C-alpha cells in the first residue's frame, strides 16, 4: 500500500487549503488524497475535521472511526470522537 509522503506537493496544497479554512475546496482535495492513500490515518483525520467544520457530524465521526481502524493507538482521533 502506498504511504502518504507529507512532502508530496498535493498534500502540501491540501494542507494549505485546509489551513486557509476553505472547507469545500479542502474536502475536494482531501477526497482526492484519500483515493491515492486509502490507508492514511492523517488524511482521514483531516477529512473528519473538514466535515466537522462543514457541520456534517455523521461523516466526521465516520472519518475519525476509520482513522482509528487504521491506527488504533492514535489518541487524537479517539479524542475527536
C-alpha atoms as one frame of an Amber mdcrd trajectory, in Angstrom:
protein
   0.000   0.000   0.000   1.290   3.443  -0.955   2.261   5.560   2.082   1.448
   9.262   2.312   4.523  11.420   1.881   3.948  14.716   3.662   6.371  16.328
   1.193   4.015  15.408  -1.657   3.022  18.685  -3.393  -0.627  17.548  -3.450
  -0.571  17.056   0.326   1.075  20.448   0.841  -1.564  22.102  -1.362  -4.315
  20.251   0.509  -2.973  21.410   3.870  -2.654  24.988   2.620  -6.313  24.916
   1.558  -7.283  23.274   4.855  -5.388  25.809   6.962  -6.986  28.626   4.958
 -10.429  27.429   6.050 -11.733  26.866   2.523 -13.658  23.790   3.636 -15.405
  22.823   0.389 -12.178  23.002  -1.592 -10.316  21.247   1.219 -12.930  18.466
   1.107 -12.360  18.068  -2.632  -8.563  17.858  -2.391  -8.583  15.581   0.669
 -11.026  13.204  -1.028  -8.546  13.037  -3.896  -5.767  12.266  -1.391  -7.981
   9.637   0.261  -8.269   7.872  -3.093  -4.498   7.982  -3.544  -3.735   6.973
   0.073  -6.700   4.926   1.355  -4.776   3.746   4.433  -3.644   7.172   5.613
  -4.962   7.963   9.067  -3.917  11.633   8.789  -5.960  12.075   5.617  -8.982
  10.541   7.386  -8.457  12.725  10.452  -8.263  15.886   8.355 -11.361  14.866
   6.399 -13.130  14.377   9.723 -12.105  17.873  10.769 -13.315  19.289   7.468
 -16.690  17.563   7.782 -16.978  18.802  11.361 -16.309  22.352  10.173 -18.952
  21.954   7.468 -21.459  20.708  10.056 -21.523  17.154   8.654 -21.131  15.430
  12.002 -22.014  11.886  10.884 -19.390  11.986   8.135 -16.942  13.466  10.599
 -17.430  10.577  13.039 -17.057   8.031  10.208 -13.705   9.552   9.256 -12.432
   9.565  12.842 -13.520   5.937  13.278 -11.734   4.958  10.056  -8.597   6.778
  11.247  -8.759   4.664  14.410  -9.223   1.460  12.409  -6.055   2.317  10.517
  -4.116   3.427  13.604  -5.880   2.136  16.753  -3.474   3.738  19.224  -3.832
   7.265  17.805  -5.156   9.278  20.723  -6.052  12.408  18.782  -8.500  10.517
  16.558 -10.071   8.964  19.669 -10.267  12.393  21.314 -12.094  13.828  18.273
 -14.895  11.305  18.742
